[in-house]
Amino acid sequence: MSVEELEVGDLIEVRWLDASEARTSLSLPDREFDTPVRSIGVFGGLRGSRTKHIIVIKEEFAVAETPEYHYNAIPVDMVEAIVLARRKFWKKHDVRKAMSLLDGLGESSQVDVSRTPRARRLAEEGCPTSLSLDELLELHDFWLREVKRG
């Protein structure tokens, strides 16, 4: 099946090649770097500006008022095969709800840093304890772990 034949809400299996990490000499044959993956879930549509990605909604966690979803964004050029398991497995309304959370992530996602080991230092530097994803990424060294020298 091709991407063009898919409908939002279809239950699909995507067979694709993921990036890999080398742990030995780079003199291995090329086939050793192929990492075949099978992703199974609901087709959420295509996204991406530089390269198109198939969005597969893999899981829904309904533990809060607003559910959380886990996605795979698979570059179309890495797809080996798409298997249709069932048409209209999810209603389009449900897919739109899940995709709206993904599409709005950069604007509305908040990260509570008040529980991190660096919270006191961030507060001393005048940094708020609730940040948007974009604001968090601007902290550059936030992602680096402190090393205690002793």
Secondary structure, DSSP 8 states (H G I E B T S, - for coil): --GGG--TT-EEEEEEEE-----S-TTS-GGGG-EEEEEEEEEEEEE-SSS-EEEEEEEEE-SSSS-EEEEEEEEGGGEEEEEEEETTSS-HHHHHHHHHHHHTHHHH-EEE-TTSTTHHHHHHTT--SEEEHHHHHTTGGGGS------
